[in-house]
Amino acid sequence: MRFHFALTLQALWTGVCQAAMQHYPAAAWGHYDVCKSQVYSDEGLTWDYMACQPEAADMTQYLKVTLDPPNITCGDPPETYCALENPYMCNNECDATTEELAHPPGLMFDTEGRNPTTFWQSTSWKKYPKPLLVNITLSWNKTIELTEDIVLTFESGRPEQMVLEKSLDYGRTWQPYQFYATDCLDAFTMEPKTVQDLTQHTLLDIICTEDYSRGYVWKNDKTVRFEIKDRFALFAGPRLHNMASLYGQLDTTKKLRDFFTITDLRIRLLRPATGATMVDENNLSRYFYAISDIKVQGRCKCNLHANSCVYDKEKLSCECEHNTTGPDCGRCKRNYQGRAWSAGSYLPIPKGTANICIPSNIGPVIRPNVSSLGVANRKEARVCDNELLRCQNGGTCISNVRCSCPTGYTGLLCEKRRCESELGGCGGPDSGQAHLTPPSTSRLLLLLLLGSVLLRGVSCRPAVL
């Protein structure tokens, strides 16, 4: 008994040392870039299916931009502008007929780092006191999942009032993402907040921030942000090291998934930078909007059924796997509707669960059925095999008619976590993870022994029995 206990302790100690010395790359949390792979099993070469998604990319390459009103871009007719911080410096000309002096909308998305800086520019506030209102709509005609902060760079001073909005239905309806103002109470009757004021329970709250609306005094502060990663960090930690927690929440909370999903963005510019409490009505050419760059990082939403997205004929679409189809891989292919379509799952880390679509009917199999009257043959539909209908999460196919699922999983192909059907779901309200079970007495003893050794500073050398 003591000998076996010593062997167990040595094995545990070796594992602890190896884990301490090994550096795990970011991919250990799962980039989900592979949809399936061939693996060897007792019955030969089979397919192993995994949840997968496209790599994140610069999504401004694939959008269509629309301005409202359509004639809000400067240069028609030509106009001369003054610097906001110096009303006597009026040497900036905008002329739509001259390439060097034109500022069309496409310059919001061109390559940064040019000298001089290129930017889109609006007409000046020549109709003051009528508000200078501009809507800039970015449309993808495809559902997009945001992965990084949305960043706008202004060349004319950041607007004093602005709203960022999103649409999930291709621009038919809109919801605010965030309000921006120099004075949130005055502009929107909202208390000013920052993303640091949010918690896991209030992450979906729409806030007004004053952090990005200073005037020309802060002319080096050109950017306006919508903080995606800070919201991720509420679940995954400040360095996003606990992605399993975030993935668990995204898997189980539809409202959270939808919050980071868009088909369109709309930037509503409501009041330009003035740099003062009063507008200089004698020099309205100082007031306008100018944007040099917009950054939107994300990926095509493919419901974890594709690892690539193609842009063809000015349209994005997923290259679907797992017998799914549609722009978002949102339904099963014809003849693969043996069960209801389901999105893939990020869990368990790192491969997730593919939830593949299975054939509607791939032929009957004969299974003997013994009754009191003797032996008779009964036809049953094939449920699993070792190719297309492979049992998932370590399940075993029994006579092609059912999957024998490991502890913790259920479903036709062991694709569902058993805790999903239990009271309280798969974890607490904050973590999205399964509850921890208390360690057994023997495990607790081993942990205490290891802890005492660590405290004594013993190096990672093989134990001598």
N, C-alpha and C positions, 0 to 999 in steps of 0.2 A: 504494500500500500504506500509506504513512504517512498519507495523507488519510483512508482508511477507518479506520485505527487511531485517528486523532484524533476522528473522528465517534463511534466506539464509546466512547472515553473520555469525550467530552462527554455522551453519552446516560447512561452509568453515573453520572457526576457529578451530572447533573440528578436522576436517580432517588434517589441518596443524599440530596441536599438535600431533596427532597420528602418522603422517608420521615422525615427528621429533624424536619421542621416539622409533619407531620401527627400528630394525636393520635387513636389508634384507640380506639373505645369498647369496653366489655367484650363487646359483641355480636360483635366481630371474632373472638372465639374460638368463637362459635357457641352460641346459645341453643337451636337446633334447634326453633324454634317454628313452622316452616312445613313441611308435608308434601309439597306439590307446588306448582308454579307453571307458568304458561303462558309459553313462550318461542318466539321466532321463529327458524326455521332455514331452510336452503336449500329445504326442502320444505314450508314454511308453518308454521302455528301448531301446536306440539306441547307435550306435558307433560314437565316436568322433575321427577323424583321425588327427594326428600331424606329423610334420617333426621330424625325429629321426636319430641318428647316434651312432655308437659304442663309448665306452669310449676310451680315449687315453691310450696307453700302450707302453711298451718297445718293439719296433719292431725288435730289434736285435735277439729276440728269434726265428724269423720265416724266417730269410734270408739264402741265399746261398752265400758263399764268394768264389771269384775266384781271383787268383794272376797271373799276367803276367809280366815277364816270369814265367812259372810254377816252375822252379827250383831256384827261387830267395830266398827262405827261407834258413836260415843258417843250418849247421849241416851235410851236405852231400857234400863233406867230412867234418869231424870235423874241427873246426877253433877256434883259441884263439883271443880274442878281448882286446883292450886297452881302458881305460877310455878317453873320449874326453878331459876332463880338466887336465888329468895327463897321458902323453904318456908313462910313466914308470910303470904305474899300469896296467899290462896285465895279469889278473888272471880270466877273464870271458871266459868260454869255452862254445861252442855250439856243441852238438852232437845229431843228429837226432835219433840215435839208443839207447840212454839212456833217459828214461822219465824225470829224474831230470834235465837233461841238454838240452833237446829239447825245441824249441820255435815255435811250429806250429801255423798256422793262427787262430785256434779256441781260442787261449788264448787272442785274442783281445776282446772276448765277454764273457769270464767266469766271475765268481763272483769276484768283487773287494774287497779289504781289506785283501787279503792273505799276509802272510809274510813268505818268500820273495815275492815280487810282480811278478806276471806272465805276460809274454808279448810275442808277436810275434817279430821275429827279422830277418832282411835280411842278406844276405852275405855282406861282407865288400867291400869297394871301391877298390878292388885289381886290377881292370882294368883301373884305372885312367891313362890318362885324359878322357877316354871314359866315358860319363855320366852314373851315377848309377840311372837308371830309373825303377820305379815300378808302376804298375797299380793295385789297389785293388778295385775290383768291388763287390758291395753288391746288390743282386737281390732278389726281393720278388715275382716275377711272379704275381703281383697284384698291382693295383693302391693304393698308400698310401698318406694320407694327413698329412703333418708335423705339429706338434703342439708345439714343443719345439726346443731350439737350438740344432744343431748337434755339438757334442763335441768329439774331438779326443785327447787322452792323450799319449804323447810321452815319452819314457824312455831314449832316446839317444840324447836329444836336438832336438828342433823343426826344421823341414826342412827349408832350406834357400829359397827354391823355391817349390811351390806346387800349384796344381789346384784342386778344388772340382767341379765335374760335375754331371749333372743329366740327366736322360732319362725318357721320358713319353711313349715310345713305346717299352719297354722290351729290351732295349739295342741296338736297330737298329740305332738310331741316338742319339747324345749327344749334350748338351748345357752347357756352363760353368755356375756355380753358383757364384764362387768367386775365385780370384787369390790371392796368398799369396807369399810375398817375402821380403827379407831384403832390397832390392832396386827395387821398382816396375818399375821405368823408365828403369833401366839396364836390368831387367829380361824380362819384358813384354811390354816395351814402353808405360806404363800407369802411369798417375799421381796417387800418393798414396792418398787414401781416407779411411774414416771409415764409419760405418753404421750411425753415428751421422751426417754425411754430406748429407744423403739422405732426401728427402721430399716426400710428398704424390705423387707428380708428377714424381719423379725420383726413386721411390721405386724399380722398375723393372730393374734399371740400374745394369750392371755387373761391380763391382769395384775390384781394387787391394788394399789390405791392408798390411801394414807393422807391424801391432800390434802383430802378432802372429809368428814372424819369427826371434826372437832374438836367439843368440848362447848360448854357455854353460855358459857364465857369468850370464845368467838369468836361471840357471838350476832349480830353484823352479817354474818357469813359464813353465809348461809342456803342457798346453792345447792349442788347436787350435779350434776356434769356427766359425760356420756359424750362425749368429744371426737371429733367427726366431722371437722371441718375440719383439725385438727392431723394427722390421719391422711392426709387428702387432700394436705396440704402436703408429705408425704414424697416425693411424685411431682411435684406441681405447683409446689413452691417455697413459701416462707413467706407470700407474698401471693397465692398461687394464680394466678400470672401465666402459668405454663407448663401450661395445661390440656391441651394436646396430649399431653403425657407421661402425664397421668392418664387421658385418654380411651384412649390406646393400651394402657395396662395393663388398664382395664376391658373393652376389646374382646377382649383375648387371654387374660385370666386369669379363669376362671369363679369360682374360690374368692374372688377379690377382689370381683367383682360380688355374689356371694351374701353376703359379709360385711356389705355396706351395704344388704341387702334383707331385709325382714321382712314377716310377716303379723300378728304379735302381739308385744307387749312385756310382760314381767312384772317387776314391782318386788317383790322379796322383802325385807321389813323383818324383821330378825332380832334386833336389840337397840336399844332407844331410847337417846337421849342421857341420860346420868346426871350428867355434869359432874364426876365423881369416880371414884376407884377402887372405892369401896364404895357399895352401894345403901342408901339410908335406908329401912329397912323400916318405920319409924314414920310415914312420909308417902309412900306409894306413889302418891298422886294427882299427884305431880310428874312422873311418867314416862308418856309416851304419844307417839304420832306425830300430827303435824299438817302437812298439805301444802296450800299456798295456790295453787300453780301448777305445771303440767307443760307443757313446750313440746316438741313433736315436729314439726319441719319436714321436708317431703319431697314426693314426687310419686308418682302412680300409676305403677306399672311397666307400660309398654305395649310393651316390646321395640323401641322407636324406630319404632313404626308408628302413633302417634297423637299429636296435640298438645293433646288435651282429654280430660278425665275427668268423667263425670257422676255425680251422687249422686241416685239415684231409688229410692224404696221402701226406704230405709235401706241401700242398697248402692251401692258404687262400681264403675264399669266404664268401660273405655276406649272412646272413639268411634274405632273402628279405620279406618285408611286402608290404602293399598297392597294392597287386595284381601284383607285379613286379617280375622279374626273371633276371638271369644272374649273373656273378661274381661280378659286381658292381651294380646290380639291375638296369641295363641300358636299359631294355625294358619291355613291358607289357607281362604278361602271356598269353598263348593261351586262346582264348575266352574272354579276357579282353582288347580288342583293340578297344573299342568304341570311343576312341579319341587318338590323338598322345601322345606317352609317354612324360613325362616332369619330370625333377628333382624336388625334394621338394625345398621349400624356407625357409630360416631362419626367414623371416618376415611374419606376425608381431610378435614381441617379446611378450611372451616367447615361444609360441607353434609352430610358423611358419605355413606354409601351406603344407599339405601333397601331393597335386596333385596326388591323387590315380588314378590307371587305372580302367576304368569302363567296364562292360560287353559289348561285341560286340552287342549282341541282347538278351534281357531277356524277349522277348515276347511283343506282342502288347497290348495296352489298348484301350478301346472304349471311345471315347469322342464325345458328340453330336455336330453336325454342322448344324446350322440353315441357310437355304438359301431361296431365293425368291420362290423356288418351294416347300418348306415345310421343314420337318425335315429329315435329313439323317445321317447315321452313317459313321464316317471316322476313319480309323485306323492310330494311331500314335505311334512311338516308345517311350518306357518309358525313360525319361531323368533323373528323380530323384525319390528318395523315402526316407524313414527314416532308412534305413539299410546300404546297400553297397553304394548306390548312394546318400548319404546325402549331401545336400547343405552345402558348407563350409563358414567360416568367418561370421556366423550369418544369412546366407541366408535362405529363406523359400521355400519349395517345393510346387508348385501350380499344383494340379491335375495331378501330376506325369509327367508333360510335360515340365515344365520350373522352374528355380529357380528365385525367386524374391530377387535380391541382395541388400545388404545395400549400402549406399553411400560410394564410394571409391573402390568398387569391381565390377568386371565384369567376363564374361566367362560362360561356360556351367554350372559349379557348383560353381560359384562365387569364383573361385580359383585364379584369376588374379587381381592385383591391377590396377584400372582404369588409374592411372597416367602413367603406362608403355606405353600406346598407345598415350599419349599426347606429344606434342612438348616439348623437354627438359627432358623427362623421369620423374623419381620419385624424383628428387632433383638436387642439384648443382653438379658440376664436382668433388668436394672434399668430400662431406659428404655422398653421397649415400642415403640421407634421404629426405623425403618429405619437401617441403618448409613450413615454419611456416606462418600461417595466422595472420594478426593483430587482437588483441583482440577488442571486441566490447566496446562501451562506458561504459555499465554497468559493464562488467568484469573488465575494467580498473579502475573504481571507487572502486570496491571491493578490487582489488589488492592494490590500494593506501591506503585504510583504513587499510588493514592488515599490510602493511608496516609501517604505522605510529604507530600502536599498538606495533609491534615488536621493533621499535626504542625506545619506552618508557619502554621496558623491562617488559611488562606485563607477568605474569606466565600463564601456560596452565590450567586455571580453567574455568568451565562452565560460559558462559556469563549470566548475570542477565538481564532479559527483564523488 
